[in-house]
Amino acid sequence: GWIRGVVLEWIPFALILWAYDYLRGQADGLLFSTNVTPQLRADEILFGGTAPTVWLQEHLWDGSLHLHWYDYATWFVYVSYFLATYLVAGFLWFFARGLFRRFVAMVSLLAVMGFATYALFPAAPPWMASDLGALEPTTRSIAYIWNHIPIAYFNTLFDRGSGYSNQVAAVPSLHAAYTLLIALFLWRLAPRWGRVLLAAYPLAMAFALVYTAEHYVSDILVGWVYALFAFWEVNRMADALAVRRAARGKPAAAELPAADPH
């Protein structure tokens, strides 16, 4: 049963995420040119004429030779994105197999929605807008912080990953979307103290993304909307499927359980 579960559930999940990551890298330039100003103007409207990335870096960023504790904290939060989805999936697979299937469906739906948006609306992040002269100077600080992490080859991994990834896959921010999805999905399963951490996680990720010039606030808001939709739509469809199976007299356990198993 364990081997069958790995083959039928984990391998398709890994293939979906691999396909998304590969296709995302090919999405730029497929149909339209890169959008630089719409997301920048949205942030300026939301924050009284100044992009938050510019304000945060003017007040907090002191250069790559003068890193602070919060620079390392933002690096940690940013990097957690690459592991958190798999860790949550592993936890659910071992302890709540039916919920694992719902989570995989939500992650997959988010990946499809994200890729479609990247192809239709390639968007420059803040650091690129600065390079193009559309935004005041900003620093893509994650690259510099990696150089100070005392683990061999971390900076090389970042450099290679940046070259492979789609640099204009900024809208929506799936960093923001997946962290909010994790918080929403685990909310009912978490104790009270755990809910405090879950609520803080997407907010901390949002700060890290804006401060490091990886995303605008508007990118993050779009990502959160996508996450809410994926969470609602998959739960709606799975609950409807469970009701239909129950009406036909088939065991509900064969299908995806309700979002709250209790």
PEDA-V830611 format. One record per residue. N is the residue number from 1. PSI is psi in radians with two decimals (* if undefined). OMEGA is omega in whole degrees, 0 to 359 (none if undefined). BURIAL is + if it has 16 or more other C-alpha atoms within 10 Angstrom, else -. Layout:
[[N,PSI,OMEGA,BURIAL] [N,PSI,OMEGA,BURIAL]]
This chain:
[[1,-0.68,180,-] [2,-0.79,180,-] [3,-0.73,179,-] [4,-0.67,178,-] [5,-0.72,178,-] [6,-0.80,183,-] [7,-0.79,187,-] [8,-0.33,185,-] [9,-0.78,184,+] [10,-0.72,181,+] [11,-0.81,175,-] [12,-0.68,179,-] [13,-0.82,179,+] [14,-0.67,179,-] [15,-0.66,178,-] [16,-0.80,181,+] [17,-0.64,177,+] [18,-0.79,180,-] [19,-0.72,178,-] [20,-0.82,183,+] [21,-0.69,179,+] [22,-0.84,182,-] [23,-0.61,178,+] [24,-0.67,179,+] [25,-0.32,180,+] [26,-0.03,190,+] [27,-0.45,185,+] [28,2.33,177,+] [29,0.09,180,-] [30,-0.78,186,-] [31,-0.75,190,-] [32,2.80,177,-] [33,2.88,184,-] [34,2.32,176,+] [35,2.22,183,+] [36,-0.71,190,+] [37,-0.52,186,+] [38,-0.85,181,-] [39,-0.56,175,+] [40,-0.80,179,+] [41,-0.65,178,+] [42,-0.77,178,+] [43,-0.70,179,+] [44,-0.65,177,+] [45,-0.73,181,-] [46,-0.51,188,-] [47,0.59,170,-] [48,0.54,174,-] [49,-0.14,180,-] [50,2.25,177,+] [51,2.29,183,+] [52,-0.60,179,+] [53,-0.76,179,+] [54,-0.82,181,+] [55,-0.81,182,-] [56,-0.76,181,+] [57,-0.57,176,+] [58,-0.57,185,-] [59,-0.38,188,-] [60,-0.54,186,-] [61,2.10,181,+] [62,0.32,177,-] [63,2.85,186,-] [64,-0.30,180,+] [65,-0.05,182,-] [66,1.09,180,-] [67,2.55,178,+] [68,3.01,180,-] [69,-0.63,182,-] [70,-0.39,174,-] [71,-0.77,177,+] [72,-0.62,178,+] [73,-0.74,178,-] [74,-0.62,176,+] [75,-0.80,181,+] [76,-0.80,180,-] [77,-0.77,180,+] [78,-0.82,183,+] [79,-0.47,181,-] [80,-0.45,179,-] [81,-0.65,186,+] [82,-0.23,180,-] [83,-0.51,191,-] [84,-0.75,182,-] [85,-0.73,179,+] [86,-0.68,180,-] [87,-0.75,178,-] [88,-0.75,179,-] [89,-0.73,178,+] [90,-0.74,177,-] [91,-0.81,181,-] [92,-0.66,182,+] [93,-0.65,181,+] [94,-0.58,190,-] [95,-0.24,180,-] [96,1.30,190,-] [97,-0.69,180,+] [98,-0.67,178,+] [99,-0.51,175,+] [100,-0.75,182,+] [101,-0.67,176,+] [102,-0.77,182,+] [103,-0.77,178,+] [104,-0.71,179,+] [105,-0.72,179,+] [106,-0.78,179,+] [107,-0.74,181,+] [108,-0.74,179,+] [109,-0.73,177,+] [110,-0.71,180,+] [111,-0.75,179,+] [112,-0.78,179,+] [113,-0.72,180,+] [114,-0.82,180,+] [115,-0.75,180,+] [116,-0.71,180,-] [117,-0.68,179,+] [118,-0.66,180,+] [119,-0.66,183,+] [120,-0.47,185,+] [121,1.22,175,+] [122,2.30,189,+] [123,2.36,179,+] [124,2.33,174,+] [125,3.01,183,+] [126,-0.79,183,+] [127,-0.62,179,+] [128,-0.67,177,+] [129,-0.64,176,+] [130,-0.74,178,+] [131,-0.57,182,-] [132,-0.08,178,-] [133,0.15,181,-] [134,-0.24,183,-] [135,2.64,175,+] [136,2.74,183,+] [137,2.30,174,+] [138,2.83,181,+] [139,2.28,173,+] [140,1.41,195,+] [141,-0.40,180,+] [142,-0.72,181,+] [143,-0.66,181,+] [144,-0.64,180,+] [145,-0.66,178,+] [146,-0.65,182,+] [147,-0.34,182,+] [148,0.02,179,-] [149,2.15,187,-] [150,0.89,174,-] [151,2.23,187,-] [152,2.41,172,-] [153,0.12,178,-] [154,-0.77,180,-] [155,-0.58,178,+] [156,-0.71,177,-] [157,-0.73,180,-] [158,-0.78,181,-] [159,-0.76,179,-] [160,-0.72,179,-] [161,-0.65,179,-] [162,-0.64,179,-] [163,-0.50,181,-] [164,-0.57,187,-] [165,2.96,177,+] [166,1.96,184,+] [167,-0.29,181,+] [168,0.44,174,+] [169,1.18,187,+] [170,-0.41,182,+] [171,1.99,2,+] [172,2.92,171,+] [173,1.88,177,+] [174,-0.34,168,+] [175,-0.85,180,+] [176,-0.71,184,+] [177,-0.81,183,+] [178,-0.61,178,+] [179,-0.68,176,+] [180,-0.69,178,+] [181,-0.75,178,+] [182,-0.77,180,+] [183,-0.78,180,+] [184,-0.74,186,+] [185,-0.66,184,+] [186,-0.08,188,+] [187,-0.86,184,+] [188,-0.32,181,-] [189,-0.27,188,-] [190,2.57,171,-] [191,3.06,185,-] [192,-0.76,180,-] [193,-0.56,178,-] [194,-0.55,179,-] [195,-0.54,176,+] [196,-0.78,179,-] [197,-0.70,179,-] [198,-0.71,179,+] [199,-0.59,182,+] [200,-0.48,187,-] [201,-0.96,179,+] [202,-0.54,178,+] [203,-0.72,177,-] [204,-0.69,178,+] [205,-0.72,179,+] [206,-0.80,178,+] [207,-0.80,182,+] [208,-0.74,183,+] [209,-0.70,180,+] [210,-0.78,182,+] [211,-0.66,183,+] [212,0.11,177,+] [213,0.40,178,+] [214,-0.51,183,+] [215,2.69,168,+] [216,2.83,174,+] [217,-0.66,180,+] [218,-0.62,175,+] [219,-0.74,182,+] [220,-0.73,179,+] [221,-0.71,177,+] [222,-0.73,178,+] [223,-0.70,178,+] [224,-0.68,177,+] [225,-0.76,178,-] [226,-0.75,181,+] [227,-0.75,178,+] [228,-0.73,180,+] [229,-0.81,180,+] [230,-0.74,179,+] [231,-0.81,181,+] [232,-0.79,186,-] [233,-0.78,180,-] [234,-0.75,178,+] [235,-0.71,179,+] [236,-0.84,182,-] [237,-0.70,181,-] [238,-0.70,177,+] [239,-0.72,178,+] [240,-0.68,178,-] [241,-0.71,179,+] [242,-0.68,179,+] [243,-0.74,180,-] [244,-0.72,179,-] [245,-0.67,178,+] [246,-0.64,180,-] [247,-0.50,178,-] [248,0.02,177,-] [249,0.25,179,-] [250,2.64,183,-] [251,2.24,181,-] [252,-0.41,182,+] [253,-0.35,180,-] [254,-0.25,182,-] [255,-3.10,179,+] [256,2.23,181,+] [257,2.99,178,+] [258,2.78,183,+] [259,-0.61,177,+] [260,1.77,185,-] [261,-0.21,179,-] [262,*,none,-]]
